[in-house]
Amino acid sequence: MPDQDDKRVPDTESKRILDRVNRESAAGGMSVVERAKGHFSARDADAGDTVEIWGTRIGRFLGLIALIAMFIWLLSSIFGRA
C-alpha cells in the first residue's frame, strides 16, 4: 500500500503543475489585438485621474514610435543604406 501512495503523489503533483500552467498561459480569453488595445488605451491606469490616463497613453505611443525608429535604424545599418 505505501507504494501506491508514493505513486499517487507525483500524479497529483503533475496535475497541479499542468493546471497552473494552463491558468497562467491563458490570457483571460483575450486576443493579442484586444490586449494591445487595452495597453495603448491605458486601461490599467487609474480611471479617476485623467492626467495619468493621458500621460500613460502618450508615453506608450512615444515608446512605440521609438521602437519603430530603432527597428528602421537597425535594418538600414544591416543592409547598408547610404
Residue pairs with C-beta under 8 A, 6 or more apart in sequence:
27 35
30 38
38 44
39 60
40 57
40 60
40 61
40 64
41 57
42 52
42 53
42 54
42 56
42 57
42 60
44 56
45 52
45 53
45 56
46 52
46 53
47 53
